[in-house]
């Protein structure tokens, strides 16, 4: 399997939500969600995703998913 599983997406969605800046911070300081790529995840988070379904392109799939999340509400 080369795509993220539902469990992996659910974890990424939760971590994304947990890192969302407040509306005030977004407006005043132009803050955005710091999760943007595989490298932004903690080691524990990376290991949790690997434990569910480790593939040779997991980090690329995570990067793509987080990129899509960042821009899903733009425009």
Order of alpha helices (4+ residues) and beta strands (2+ residues): alpha-alpha-alpha-alpha
